């Protein structure tokens, strides 16, 4: 909602049901009946339609709701300052539709009318889409696409493990980590035990040297493993398809590694140029991967969230309370931006490894009977409160400042952290 925009400023409301080839619209003037239109999904058609709208209403704002928050149509609309754009959650629209069409009937013109109806009657409950700057939006796209590449690599690695177990278990012992380009090159060069045996220990040593793996102990261990290795099977019905599949996965992993490295370079360049990067780089365990993901989750619009609780609720870190009569349930929120929720969750999991107070808080949660994921999520909830403050005031994170605040308020967590640090100091002194 935009507090500075009143209902009197809005000259029309529009519900837009978008599709790949065409968009259905329901347009309702402030004083008038709804009108149904269809426009083609081409830049020319979209901009021509927008020009006609402005010609029809030369002054005032046009409120438009659409069942998405990104995409080509959103980018086109945001280029014009007279639009107030309200993204509608698809599940929210589905529930709204069910209230009027119990049979489940659905078509595009009806959805456009329902979107317009939701906007007109419940605009104050909807969130106005405020565009991020191009740098932040590009960073968001890169972070999301990078994660897709990483997930694709994980799938290829899992497939490789499954195949190697069946015919070439030695490769898993020699390589350990199949996500590396070294492992991919190894499997492309020697996709089975027979080819590796034929090459011999000298060629294998030369290969690892060329890939900067020069630990003499590890090389001797690999040589011993190769000399002792025996084929698990010699059945060509198993070997041939498995070998080809492993090579295909190795090539996929190698190509994905190159794409991920290219993405990382772009992300690094955008982070260096971003004015808020220094804030998020200061967060515990927020390295080159997680810092950009946290940055795009908060964005650059400081009016976007009114409180830290709102951030936690929006991204599904805060639980949902459902109460009806005597029933009272606290549950996890599933309808949320899942990539950002994953970012907060993963960063909290890393923070407990390096930040003493976060570790103590996690241990507290575990002692209360919470499972690992619930304890990490509780830690993320606490971290969001600190990160929100840093983001609002544009200050870097300082664990000492937070520990001082814990002491000031008499939190038992401060005593646990001091005790932990003291025990570690005593342990180090004994070692020396």
C-alpha positions in Angstrom: 0.0 0.0 0.0 1.2 3.5 -0.8 0.1 5.8 2.1 0.5 9.0 0.0 -1.9 7.7 -2.7 -5.6 8.1 -1.8 -8.6 6.5 -3.5 -9.4 9.8 -5.1 -6.1 9.9 -6.9 -6.9 6.6 -8.7 -8.8 7.1 -12.0 -9.1 3.4 -12.8 -8.4 -0.1 -11.5 -7.1 -2.9 -13.7 -6.9 -6.7 -13.2 -4.4 -8.3 -15.5 -4.3 -12.1 -16.1 -1.0 -12.6 -17.9 -0.1 -15.5 -20.2 2.7 -16.4 -22.7 0.9 -15.3 -25.8 -1.8 -12.9 -24.6 -3.0 -11.0 -21.6 -6.7 -10.7 -20.5 -7.6 -7.5 -18.7 -10.5 -6.2 -16.7 -10.5 -2.3 -16.7 -12.9 -0.5 -14.4 -13.0 3.4 -14.4 -13.5 5.1 -11.1 -17.1 5.9 -12.2 -18.2 3.3 -14.7 -18.7 -0.4 -15.5 -15.9 -3.0 -16.1 -14.5 -3.4 -19.5 -12.8 -6.5 -20.8 -9.8 -6.3 -23.2 -7.1 -8.6 -24.6 -3.7 -7.6 -25.7 -0.9 -9.6 -27.4 2.3 -10.4 -25.6 4.5 -8.2 -27.8 6.4 -5.1 -26.8 4.6 -3.1 -29.5 1.1 -4.2 -28.4 1.8 -3.6 -24.7 3.2 -0.1 -25.1 0.5 0.9 -27.6 -2.1 -0.2 -25.0 -0.4 1.8 -22.3 -0.3 4.9 -24.6 -4.0 4.6 -25.1 -4.6 4.4 -21.3 -2.6 7.6 -20.8 -4.5 9.3 -23.6 -7.8 8.3 -22.0 -6.7 9.4 -18.5 -4.1 12.1 -18.9 -3.9 12.8 -15.1 -4.2 10.6 -12.1 -2.9 7.1 -11.1 -4.0 3.8 -12.5 -3.9 0.9 -10.0 -3.1 -2.4 -11.6 -3.0 -5.9 -10.0 -1.3 -8.8 -11.7 -0.7 -12.4 -10.7 3.1 -12.1 -10.6 5.8 -9.9 -9.3 8.3 -10.2 -12.1 8.7 -10.9 -15.8 8.6 -8.9 -19.0 5.1 -7.4 -18.5 6.1 -6.1 -15.0 9.2 -4.5 -16.4 7.2 -2.8 -19.2 4.6 -1.5 -16.8 7.2 -0.2 -14.3 8.7 2.1 -16.9 5.6 4.3 -16.5 5.2 6.4 -13.3 1.4 6.6 -13.4 0.9 2.9 -12.6 0.5 1.6 -9.1 1.3 -2.1 -9.4 0.1 -4.7 -6.9 1.4 -8.3 -7.3 -1.1 -10.9 -6.3 0.0 -14.3 -4.9 -1.4 -17.0 -7.2 -2.6 -19.0 -4.1 -4.4 -16.0 -2.7 -6.2 -15.6 -6.0 -7.1 -19.3 -6.1 -8.7 -19.0 -2.6 -10.5 -15.8 -3.7 -11.8 -17.6 -6.8 -13.1 -20.5 -4.7 -15.2 -18.1 -2.6 -17.2 -17.2 -5.6 -16.9 -20.3 -7.9 -17.3 -23.3 -5.7 -17.3 -25.6 -8.7 -13.7 -24.7 -9.5 -14.7 -23.1 -12.9 -11.8 -21.0 -14.3 -11.0 -19.0 -17.4 -8.7 -16.0 -18.1 -11.4 -13.3 -18.4 -12.9 -14.4 -15.1 -9.5 -14.4 -13.4 -8.9 -10.8 -14.7 -12.2 -9.7 -13.2 -11.5 -11.4 -9.9 -8.0 -9.7 -9.7 -9.6 -6.3 -10.4 -12.3 -7.0 -7.8 -9.6 -8.0 -5.2 -7.7 -4.8 -6.0 -10.6 -2.5 -5.8 -12.1 -3.9 -2.6 -8.9 -4.8 -0.7 -6.2 -2.4 -2.0 -5.3 -1.3 1.5 -4.3 -4.9 2.4 -2.2 -5.4 -0.7 1.5 -4.6 -1.0 2.5 -2.0 -3.6 5.4 -3.1 -5.8 8.3 -0.7 -5.4 11.0 -1.4 -8.0 14.5 -2.0 -6.8 17.4 -0.3 -8.6 18.7 -2.2 -11.7 21.9 -3.3 -9.8 19.8 -5.0 -7.1 17.4 -6.6 -9.5 20.2 -7.9 -11.7 21.9 -9.3 -8.5 18.7 -11.0 -7.5 18.4 -12.7 -10.9 22.0 -13.9 -10.8 21.7 -15.3 -7.3 18.6 -17.2 -8.2 20.0 -18.6 -11.5 23.3 -19.5 -9.7 21.3 -21.6 -7.2 19.6 -23.3 -10.1 23.0 -24.2 -11.6 24.2 -25.5 -8.3 21.1 -27.6 -7.9 21.7 -29.0 -11.4 25.3 -29.9 -10.5 24.1 -31.6 -7.3 21.7 -33.7 -9.3 24.5 -34.7 -11.7 26.8 -35.6 -8.8 24.1 -37.7 -7.2 23.6 -39.5 -10.5 27.4 -40.1 -10.8 27.6 -41.5 -7.3 24.7 -43.9 -8.0 26.4 -45.2 -11.2 29.9 -45.5 -9.7 28.7 -47.6 -6.8 27.5 -50.2 -9.3 30.7 -50.7 -11.3 33.6 -48.3 -10.4 33.7 -47.7 -6.6 37.4 -46.9 -6.7 36.7 -43.6 -8.4 34.7 -42.4 -5.4 37.6 -43.3 -3.1 40.2 -41.6 -5.3 38.2 -38.4 -5.9 36.1 -37.9 -2.7 34.4 -34.7 -4.1 32.7 -35.2 -7.4 31.6 -31.5 -7.7 35.1 -30.4 -8.8 36.4 -30.0 -12.3 39.3 -32.3 -11.4 36.8 -35.1 -10.7 35.0 -34.4 -14.0 38.3 -34.5 -16.0 39.3 -37.7 -14.2 36.1 -39.5 -15.1 36.2 -38.2 -18.7 39.7 -39.5 -19.1 39.3 -42.8 -17.2 35.6 -43.7 -17.0 36.2 -47.3 -15.8 38.7 -49.3 -13.8 40.1 -51.1 -16.9 41.1 -47.8 -18.6 42.7 -46.5 -15.3 44.6 -49.8 -14.8 45.9 -49.6 -18.3 47.2 -46.0 -17.7 49.0 -47.1 -14.6 50.1 -45.3 -11.4 52.6 -43.0 -13.3 49.9 -41.5 -15.5 47.6 -41.1 -12.6 50.3 -39.3 -10.6 51.0 -37.1 -13.6 47.2 -36.2 -13.9 46.9 -35.1 -10.2 50.1 -33.1 -10.5 48.7 -31.3 -13.5 45.6 -30.4 -11.4 47.8 -29.1 -8.5 47.1 -32.1 -6.2 50.7 -32.7 -5.1 50.4 -34.1 -1.6 52.9 -37.1 -1.5 51.0 -38.9 1.2 47.7 -38.6 -0.7 49.4 -39.7 -4.0 50.8 -42.8 -2.3 47.4 -43.6 -0.8 45.8 -43.3 -4.3 48.5 -45.5 -5.8 48.0 -48.2 -3.2 44.2 -48.1 -3.8 44.7 -48.5 -7.5 47.1 -51.5 -7.1 44.6 -53.3 -4.8 41.5 -52.5 -6.8 39.6 -55.3 -8.6 36.7 -54.9 -11.0 33.3 -55.1 -9.3 31.8 -56.6 -12.6 32.9 -57.3 -16.1 29.4 -57.6 -17.6 29.3 -55.3 -20.6 25.5 -54.9 -20.1 26.3 -53.0 -16.9 29.6 -51.4 -17.8 28.7 -49.8 -21.2 25.6 -47.8 -20.2 27.0 -46.9 -16.8 30.3 -45.7 -18.3 28.5 -43.5 -20.9 26.2 -42.1 -18.2 29.2 -41.2 -15.9 30.9 -39.5 -18.8 27.8 -37.5 -19.6 27.4 -36.4 -16.0 31.1 -35.5 -15.8 30.8 -33.3 -18.9 27.6 -31.7 -17.4 29.4 -31.0 -14.1 32.4 -29.5 -15.9 30.2 -27.2 -18.0 28.1 -26.2 -14.9 31.3 -25.4 -13.0 32.3 -23.0 -15.7 28.9 -21.4 -15.7 28.9 -21.0 -11.9 32.3 -19.4 -12.0 31.1 -17.0 -14.6 28.0 -16.1 -12.5 30.3 -15.6 -9.5 32.4 -13.1 -11.4 29.3 -11.1 -12.3 27.9 -11.3 -8.8 31.3 -10.1 -7.4 31.4 -7.2 -9.7 27.9 -6.1 -8.8 28.6 -6.4 -5.1 31.6 -4.2 -5.4 29.5 -1.5 -7.0 26.6 -1.8 -4.7 26.3 0.9 -2.0 24.9 -1.5 0.6 27.4 -4.3 0.1 29.6 -3.3 3.0 26.6 -3.9 5.4 25.9 -7.5 4.3 29.6 -8.5 3.9 30.0 -7.7 7.6 27.4 -10.4 8.7 28.9 -13.5 10.3 29.7 -16.3 7.7 28.2 -14.1 4.9 30.8 -14.8 2.2 30.7 -14.2 -1.5 27.6 -16.4 -2.0 25.4 -15.6 1.0 26.1 -11.9 1.4 24.5 -11.1 -2.1 21.5 -13.3 -1.3 20.8 -11.5 2.0 21.3 -8.1 0.2 18.6 -8.8 -2.4 16.3 -10.2 0.3 16.3 -6.9 2.1 16.7 -4.7 -1.0 17.4 -1.0 -1.1 13.9 0.4 -0.3 14.2 1.1 3.5 10.4 1.7 3.7 9.7 -1.8 2.4 9.5 -3.4 5.9 8.2 -1.6 9.0 9.9 -4.0 11.4 12.2 -7.0 11.7 9.1 -9.2 12.5 7.6 -8.2 9.2 10.8 -9.4 7.4 10.7 -12.7 9.3 7.0 -13.2 8.6 7.3 -12.2 4.9 10.1 -14.7 4.3 8.5 -17.6 6.3 11.1 -17.6 9.1 8.5 -16.5 11.7 5.8 -19.2 12.4 2.1 -18.9 11.6 -0.5 -18.9 14.4 -3.8 -20.5 13.6 -6.5 -20.2 16.2 -10.2 -21.3 16.0 -12.3 -21.8 19.1 -10.3 -24.0 21.5 -7.8 -25.0 18.7 -4.5 -23.3 18.7 -1.7 -24.3 16.2 1.7 -22.9 15.6 3.0 -24.0 12.2 5.7 -23.2 9.6 4.7 -20.7 6.9 5.0 -22.3 3.4 3.5 -19.5 1.3 6.6 -17.3 1.1 9.5 -16.5 -1.2 11.3 -19.8 -0.7 14.7 -18.8 -2.2 15.0 -16.0 0.3 13.8 -18.2 3.2 16.5 -20.7 2.2 19.1 -17.9 2.2 18.3 -16.8 5.8 18.2 -20.5 6.9 21.5 -21.4 5.3 23.2 -18.3 6.5 22.1 -19.0 10.1 23.4 -22.5 9.8 26.8 -21.1 8.8 26.7 -18.4 11.5 26.4 -20.9 14.4 29.8 -22.2 13.3 31.6 -18.9 13.7 29.6 -16.7 16.0 29.8 -17.7 19.7 26.5 -16.2 20.8 24.7 -17.8 17.8 26.1 -21.2 18.7 25.0 -20.8 22.3 21.5 -19.8 21.2 21.3 -22.8 18.9 22.4 -25.1 21.7 19.7 -23.6 23.9 17.1 -24.4 21.3 18.4 -28.0 21.0 18.4 -28.4 24.8 14.7 -27.4 24.8 14.0 -30.4 22.5 13.9 -28.6 19.1 15.3 -30.5 16.2 18.2 -29.1 14.1 16.1 -27.4 11.5 13.8 -25.7 14.0 16.9 -24.6 16.1 18.5 -23.1 13.0 15.3 -21.3 12.0 15.0 -19.9 15.5 18.6 -18.6 15.2 17.7 -17.1 11.8 14.8 -15.3 13.4 17.1 -13.7 16.0 19.7 -12.8 13.4 17.1 -11.1 11.2 16.4 -8.7 14.1 20.1 -7.6 14.1 20.4 -7.6 10.3 17.3 -5.4 10.0 18.7 -2.8 12.4 22.0 -2.8 10.5 20.1 -2.4 7.2 17.9 0.4 8.5 20.7 2.4 9.9 23.3 1.4 7.3 25.8 0.2 9.9 28.0 -2.8 9.9 27.5 -5.8 12.1 29.5 -5.9 15.4 29.1 -8.9 17.7 30.5 -7.0 20.7 27.7 -4.4 20.3 25.1 -7.2 20.5 26.8 -8.9 23.4 26.8 -5.6 25.3 23.1 -5.3 24.7 22.5 -8.8 26.0 24.4 -7.9 29.2 22.5 -4.7 29.6 19.2 -6.5 29.5 20.4 -9.3 31.8 20.1 -12.1 29.1 21.4 -15.5 30.3 22.8 -15.9 26.8 25.5 -13.3 27.6 26.7 -15.4 30.6 26.8 -18.6 28.4 28.9 -16.8 25.8 31.4 -15.5 28.3 31.6 -19.0 29.9 32.2 -20.6 26.5 34.9 -18.1 25.5 36.6 -18.6 28.9 36.6 -22.4 28.5 38.1 -22.1 25.0 40.8 -19.8 26.3 41.7 -22.2 29.2 41.8 -25.1 26.7 44.2 -23.2 24.4 46.5 -22.3 27.3 46.7 -25.9 28.3 47.7 -27.0 24.8 50.6 -24.5 24.9 
